[in-house]
Amino acid sequence: MLEAFIIEELKRREQEKRERQRPTVDLPRLPEEPPPQESEQDKAPKRGVVVLNT
């Protein structure tokens, strides 16, 4: 009868072999879009109205 550590080692090697044989798919990378240019309106501080009910 085989020792427990030998059995575990055989299982580990078999698992690694299955993982290497697993098919993979390489997905194409999308080109990165440059960030949108900020207009003068976008650079201005945001203003708004705050209503407080007391």
C-alpha positions, 0 to 999 in steps of 0.5 A: 500500500502506498503512503498517504503523502505519495497518493497526495503527490500523485493527485496533485500532479494529475491535477496540474496536468489537467490544468495545463491541458485545459483550453484557453481563449485569448481575448483581443484587447480594445484600444484605449480611448483618450480622455475627453478634452475639457471645455471651459464650462467643464473647468468652471466650478460646479454651482447649484442650489441647496434647499434646507427644510427646518 
